[in-house]
């Protein structure tokens, strides 16, 4: 809504648009913060002599392939609160922490098993493809990488904790150490 309002202000030439300013919005705390930005004359995009003059192929740039959307009942990411409900229900799941041992020593979600991404290929044969498997890491990137490896190995019931253990500490267990 804020961006739509900014567009209307620019189109109509009214009000004070967010030119040379950045507005940050924290929806969890309902705060707004404004940051003034100075123009960088050397910027590759908007400087005096821009070198970036066209859009890039996102898939090629990020080296990712976009798969067809999954049905709603097969969503890959799960929120910390959803995982907490599943753990509290006593449902039989496999919870894998794909962080490294030094991270595991700081904080962990029980009853997780440590399966570091750096050694993950060795753990795959030990896993049951019929199990419902939940993965987490620090922020969510490594768990999605592990999830993709499991998909390639034929596993189907997979979920990654959105935002990782850091989001878990923020949403579910505020006493958990964060790093």
For each residue, the residues with C-beta under 8 A, 3 or more apart:
1: 4 5
2: 5 6 23 25
3: 6 7
4: 1 7 8
5: 1 2 8 9
6: 2 3 9 10 17 18
7: 3 4 10 11
8: 4 5 11 12
9: 5 6 12 13 14 15 16 17
10: 6 7 13 17
11: 7 8
12: 8 9
13: 9 10
14: 9
15: 9
16: 9
17: 6 9 10
18: 6 21 22 23
19:
20: 36 37 38 39
21: 18 34 35 36 37
22: 18 34 35 36 37
23: 2 18 32 33 34 35
24: 32 33 34 35
25: 2 31 32
26: 29 30 31 32 33
27: 30
28: 170
29: 26
30: 26 27
31: 25 26
32: 23 24 25 26
33: 23 24 26
34: 21 22 23 24
35: 21 22 23 24
36: 20 21 22
37: 20 21 22
38: 20
39: 20 43 46 47
40: 43 46 47
41: 47 48
42: 47 48
43: 39 40 46 47 50
44: 47 50 51 52
45: 50 52
46: 39 40 43 50
47: 39 40 41 42 43 44 50
48: 41 42
49:
50: 43 44 45 46 47 53
51: 44
52: 44 45
53: 50
54:
55:
56: 60 61
57: 60 61
58: 61 62
59: 62 63 64 65 66
60: 56 57 63
61: 56 57 58
62: 58 59
63: 59 60
64: 59
65: 59
66: 59
67: 70
68:
69:
70: 67 74 75 76
71: 74
72: 75
73:
74: 70 71
75: 70 72 78 159
76: 70 144 147 158 159 160
77: 140 144 159 160 161 162
78: 75 82 83 86 134 159 160 161 162
79: 82 83 162 163 167 171
80: 83 84 161 162 163 167 168 170 171 172
81: 84 85 171 172
82: 78 79 85 86
83: 78 79 80 86 87 109 134 136 159 161 168 172
84: 80 81 87 88 172
85: 81 82 88 89
86: 78 82 83 89 91 93 134
87: 83 84 93 95 109 111
88: 84 85
89: 85 86
90:
91: 86 132
92: 131 132
93: 86 87 131 132 133 134
94: 113 127 128 131 132 133 134
95: 87 109 111 112 113 134 135 136
96: 112 113 115 123 133 134 135 136 146
97: 104 108 109 112 113 114 115 135 136 137 165
98: 115 116 117 120 135 136 137 142 143 145 146
99: 103 104 114 116 117 136 137 138 142 165
100: 103 104 116 118
101: 104 105 114 116
102: 105 106
103: 99 100 106 107 138 179
104: 97 99 100 101 107 108 114
105: 101 102
106: 102 103 177 179
107: 103 104 165 169 176 177 178 179
108: 97 104 112 114 165
109: 83 87 95 97 112 136 165 168
110:
111: 87 95
112: 95 96 97 108 109 136
113: 94 95 96 97
114: 97 99 101 104 108
115: 96 97 98 119 120 123 146
116: 98 99 100 101 119 120
117: 98 99 120 137 142 145 146
118: 100
119: 115 116 122 123
120: 98 115 116 117 123 124 146 149
121: 124 149
122: 119 125 126
123: 96 115 119 120 126 127
124: 120 121 127 149 150 153
125: 122
126: 122 123
127: 94 123 124 131 133 150 155
128: 94 131
129: 153 154 155 156
130: 157
131: 92 93 94 127 128 157
132: 91 92 93 94 157 159
133: 93 94 96 127 150 155 157 158 159
134: 78 83 86 93 94 95 96 158 159 160 161
135: 95 96 97 98 143 146 147 150 158 159 160 161
136: 83 95 96 97 98 99 109 112 140 143 160 161 164 165 168
137: 97 98 99 117 140 141 142 143 146 161 164 165
138: 99 103 142 164 165 166 179
139: 163 164 166 167
140: 77 136 137 143 144 160 161 162 163 164 167
141: 137 144 145
142: 98 99 117 137 138 145 146
143: 98 135 136 137 140 146 147 160 161 164
144: 76 77 140 141 147 148 160
145: 98 117 141 142 148 149
146: 96 98 115 117 120 135 137 142 143 149 150 160
147: 76 135 143 144 150 151 158 159 160
148: 144 145 151 152
149: 120 121 124 145 146 152 153
150: 124 127 133 135 146 147 153 155 158
151: 147 148 154 155 156 158
152: 148 149
153: 124 129 149 150
154: 129 151
155: 127 129 133 150 151 158
156: 129 151
157: 130 131 132 133
158: 76 133 134 135 147 150 151 155
159: 75 76 77 78 83 132 133 134 135 147
160: 76 77 78 134 135 136 140 143 144 146 147
161: 77 78 80 83 134 135 136 137 140 143 164 165 167 168
162: 77 78 79 80 140 167
163: 79 80 139 140 166 167 168 170 171
164: 136 137 138 139 140 143 161 167 168
165: 97 99 107 108 109 136 137 138 161 168 169 176
166: 138 139 163 169 170 178
167: 79 80 139 140 161 162 163 164 170 171
168: 80 83 109 136 161 163 164 165 171 172 173 176
169: 107 165 166 172 173 174 176 177 178
170: 28 80 163 166 167 174 178
171: 79 80 81 163 167 168
172: 80 81 83 84 168 169
173: 168 169 176
174: 169 170
175:
176: 107 165 168 169 173
177: 106 107 169
178: 107 166 169 170
179: 103 106 107 138
